[in-house]
């Protein structure tokens, strides 16, 4: 696999493609890269407006979106001892979207929420348990 082009090379190729004064072979010789690299960079410029195409996301899209997770966190601040099936019902009522227990678990783990943390928050909020 060929090494990635350095930013100065990409800038040079970008300027040469915009000027349209050289052929693809001449640009490849000046930039010290292959003709295919010049063609690919030109395609990326036309399609994306940049010399590099945007990165593709990895994996499946999350079923719990950031606004859903934020609403769930706010709901858990009020009721920190909810079970995951109760959280799923809350998300269904609020957003009309079915989510699995595993996706709730992964989403809560991604923000560092655990049962232990929930119990601690519940203790801090409950005046009887604080004393």
Secondary structure, 3 states (H helix, E strand, C coil): CCCCCCHHHHHHHHHHHHHCCCCHHHHHHHHCCCHHHHHHHHHHHHHHCCCCCCCCCCCCCCCCCHHHHHHHHHHHHHCCCCCHHHHHHHHHHHHCCCCCHHHHHHHHHHCCCCHHHHHHHHHHHCHHHHC
